[in-house]
Amino acid sequence: MLGSSMPENEPISFDNLSYLKLTYYGFDEKSHVGEMIVNKDVAAEVVEIFKELYDAKYPIEKIKLIDEYNASDELSMKDNNSSSFCYRTIAGTDVVSNHGKGVAIDINPLFNPHVNTSTNKVSPDTAYDYANRNTVLKGMIVKGDACYNAFIKRGWSWGGNWKNPDYQHFEKINN
């Protein structure tokens, strides 16, 4: 992680993070084990969330550390990789993002893109087919589904409710 998802100067302490191995239900309808780094304050809750998603057979394509993508959010999203920690600041600021604090999780990001409503651009840029939320496909998060409910009932907020929806994104503020 050091020099990849965690800069050399360690702006957040490794002591504040937890490494998780999570069992998830794949798109192939089989069990898989993935890896995720989260803030230690939300680690137990994240394990509960993913257990609930597994029990509900909620499909997740993959869960890998973003370091397997050289800490490139765009490459990770294009591969539909669900992930959490990657140190970064909010675009155009020096404020650490919630991903940089380990309190944000993106689920199936290719199928749940970030949509800029003023420019009609999506991120990742290969996700235009999934920006239309009128047709729900496997792995797409919608209000009230098992994924949405697992996070929301534990006090997480969903980016799908934002002016520029980020359908993949859940975050825990004031943890």
Secondary structure, DSSP 8 states (H G I E B T S, - for coil): -BTTTB-TT-SS-GGGEEEEEEEEE-TTSSEEEEEEEEETTTHHHHHHHHHHHHHTT-B--EE--GGGGTT-HHHHHHTTEEB-----B-TTSSSB-HHHHT-EEE-STTTS-EEETTTTEEESTT-HHHH--SS--TT---TTSHHHHHHHTTT-EEGGGSSS-BTTEEE----
